[in-house]
Amino acid sequence: MKEEKDPNSLEVQVGRRFKEFRLTHNIKQTDIEIMQKQNVSRIENGNRLPGHELMIYMLKKYNMDLNWLLTGEKLSSRKISDPEKITRERVTK
């Protein structure tokens, strides 16, 4: 019996966004040269998360917003209420 995937799991959400990006930008699974097609399918089906090499490749080659891929939030839409409050100490904690 096949186990149902939690639609809210990180793997499923990231896979859905990855596939959405790929289809929106008319990128075939085989166009992703650093990964075999079946591994792209595993990501898109929520069976695994993309590795850092793939995310860097997608950023450099296709300008993928990695924040959006991982969180669903576009960087351009993030609001920092008071950027002055972000100090070196806070960033390095």
KANORFEN-V264441 format. One line per field, one symbol per residue. psi: psi as a letter, one per 20 degrees, with the letter a starting at -180 (. if undefined). A space follows every 10 residues. Layout:
psi = ???
//
This chain:
psi = ppppqoijqg gggggghggg gghhjlpqhi inhjqqghhg ghghjkiqqq rhggggghgg hjlpohgggh ijpphiippo gnhhiorggh hi.
//
